């Protein structure tokens, strides 16, 4: 943005310091004049018999004499105060604005793409150091987000390239072998195309959650959990896995569609990453004074802490997953994390001692409903 040139802050502070010092000196000299010199008479009268009028008597100064002597000294003092205020103000302003210059230099570096630079302002806590610490924190978050976005873009490009490359290979095979069964080719193309569509929809959902572009309504997280479990029940029965849901009414505020997607992803992951047979998935909801909690845990193989810490990264897949039509795109927990953060919530993953994973999502609780005029209390109700 082009702006007209103006005085620097350092020069403004210098002039302010010098001006304040001049005003303070002028007021002090004015006090001397008002409360001292005005009581000196213009002419001093001496009686004839007092002896002050005879030749050789000492001269007694009147107001005119004092003003004549006081005036040059006042001018000299004001000049000294002006020079002292300008020099001292310039040095003092430079010392005070030195941290701001460091912050400005760091801002220019960040604007040019250098996000690894930090200010690390020394000294005790004050306004400038608070600003520098906040700026360092912002740079750290931007750098982390930028690195995450770069990894995500690279992984997304790789994941999207894979089904396209497979499709190209299948088409090349069909072109080179006209006698090949077209039904088998169509089935494989349909499967690959479905995987590409699922991945694209997951990417769009992840972007929507990150941008927080959704409406917030009163929802019951326990009903959403039951809906997700009922939807995925056929997949669980096919694998011989039992889904158990429990919990009280858990009122929250958010997007029903996104929270349903969050719960569905968690239950789906718990089904896919489970024991080969006779596994169990537990879905529970709890309500606290200021938050609601959704917990999804499952049986399965024992996981290492290193693996658990990376499961929320995009395209990170767990071990021992059976690749089938429900394999997913590797964005399940990444979407869960984004949806939870978009609802001002948190996501926590812990490994179970006996094997499997425990995922906890904590969201802000809905405010208590206000009674209406008729005495009814609006809120989320379970369907009968």
Residue pairs with C-beta under 8 A, 6 or more apart in sequence:
9 93
9 97
9 100
10 90
10 93
10 94
10 97
11 93
13 89
13 92
13 93
13 96
13 97
14 85
14 86
14 89
14 90
14 93
15 86
15 89
16 89
17 85
17 88
17 89
17 92
17 93
18 82
18 85
18 86
18 89
19 85
20 85
21 81
21 82
21 84
21 85
21 89
22 78
22 81
22 82
22 85
25 77
25 78
25 81
26 78
29 74
29 77
29 78
33 70
37 63
37 66
37 67
37 70
40 62
40 63
40 66
41 62
41 63
42 62
42 63
42 64
43 62
44 60
44 62
46 52
46 53
46 60
51 57
52 58
52 60
61 69
99 121
99 128
99 129
99 132
100 128
102 119
102 121
102 132
103 119
103 121
103 128
103 131
103 132
103 135
106 117
106 118
106 119
106 135
106 139
107 135
109 117
110 117
110 139
110 142
115 139
115 142
115 143
115 146
116 143
117 139
118 136
118 139
118 140
119 132
119 135
119 136
120 132
120 136
121 128
121 129
121 132
121 133
123 129
151 313
151 314
152 314
155 314
155 315
155 330
156 203
156 314
156 315
158 315
159 199
159 315
159 329
159 330
160 196
160 199
160 200
163 192
163 193
163 195
163 196
163 199
164 196
166 192
167 189
167 192
167 193
167 196
170 185
170 188
170 189
170 192
173 180
173 185
174 180
174 182
174 185
191 325
194 325
195 329
198 328
198 329
199 329
199 331
202 329
202 331
202 335
203 331
205 258
205 261
205 335
206 314
206 331
206 334
206 335
206 338
208 214
208 258
209 258
209 335
209 338
209 339
209 341
209 342
210 338
210 342
212 342
214 254
214 255
214 257
214 258
214 342
215 255
216 253
216 254
216 255
217 253
217 254
217 255
217 256
218 251
218 252
218 253
218 366
218 379
218 380
219 251
219 252
219 253
219 254
219 256
219 259
219 380
220 249
220 250
220 251
220 252
220 380
220 382
221 250
221 251
221 252
221 259
221 263
221 285
221 292
221 294
221 363
222 247
222 248
222 249
222 250
222 285
223 380
223 382
224 256
224 259
224 260
224 263
225 245
225 247
225 263
225 267
225 283
225 285
225 294
226 245
227 260
227 263
228 260
228 263
228 264
228 266
228 267
228 283
229 243
229 245
229 267
229 281
229 283
231 264
232 243
232 264
232 267
232 268
232 271
233 243
235 268
235 271
235 326
236 242
236 243
236 271
236 281
239 271
239 274
239 276
239 277
239 279
240 277
240 278
240 279
241 271
241 274
241 275
241 278
241 279
241 280
241 281
242 279
242 280
242 281
243 267
243 271
243 280
243 281
243 283
244 280
244 281
244 282
244 283
245 283
245 284
246 282
246 283
246 284
246 285
247 283
247 284
247 285
247 286
248 285
248 286
248 287
249 287
249 380
249 382
250 285
250 286
250 287
250 292
250 293
250 294
250 365
251 287
251 292
251 365
251 366
251 379
251 380
252 259
252 292
252 343
252 363
252 364
252 365
252 366
253 343
253 364
253 366
253 367
254 343
254 363
255 343
258 339
258 342
258 343
259 339
259 343
261 335
261 339
262 335
262 336
262 339
262 340
262 361
263 283
263 294
263 296
265 332
265 333
265 335
265 336
266 283
266 294
266 296
266 332
266 336
266 359
266 361
267 281
267 283
267 296
268 326
268 328
268 332
269 296
269 318
269 328
269 332
269 333
269 357
269 359
270 281
270 296
270 297
270 298
270 356
270 357
270 359
271 279
271 281
271 298
272 321
272 322
272 326
272 327
272 328
273 298
273 300
273 301
273 318
273 319
273 320
273 321
273 356
273 357
274 280
274 281
274 298
274 299
274 300
274 356
275 299
275 300
275 301
275 355
279 298
279 299
279 300
280 298
280 299
281 296
281 297
281 298
281 299
282 295
282 296
282 297
282 298
283 294
283 295
283 296
284 294
284 295
285 292
285 293
285 294
285 295
286 292
286 293
286 295
287 293
287 365
288 365
289 365
290 364
290 365
291 362
291 363
291 364
291 365
292 362
292 363
292 364
292 365
293 360
293 361
293 362
293 363
294 360
294 361
294 362
294 363
295 358
295 359
295 360
295 361
296 358
296 359
297 352
297 356
297 357
297 358
297 359
298 356
298 357
299 352
299 354
299 355
299 356
300 320
300 355
300 356
300 357
301 319
301 320
301 355
301 356
302 351
302 354
302 355
303 318
303 319
303 351
303 355
303 356
303 357
304 351
305 351
307 318
307 319
308 349
308 350
308 351
308 357
309 349
310 316
311 318
311 333
311 349
311 357
312 333
312 334
312 336
312 337
312 347
312 349
313 334
314 330
314 331
314 334
315 329
315 330
315 331
315 334
316 330
316 333
316 334
317 328
317 330
321 327
333 347
333 349
333 359
336 347
336 359
336 361
337 347
340 346
340 347
340 361
340 363
341 347
343 363
343 364
344 363
344 364
345 361
345 362
345 363
345 364
346 361
346 362
347 359
347 360
347 361
348 359
348 360
348 361
348 362
349 357
349 358
349 359
349 360
350 357
350 358
350 360
351 357
351 358
352 358
366 380
369 377
369 378
369 379
370 377
370 378
371 377
372 378
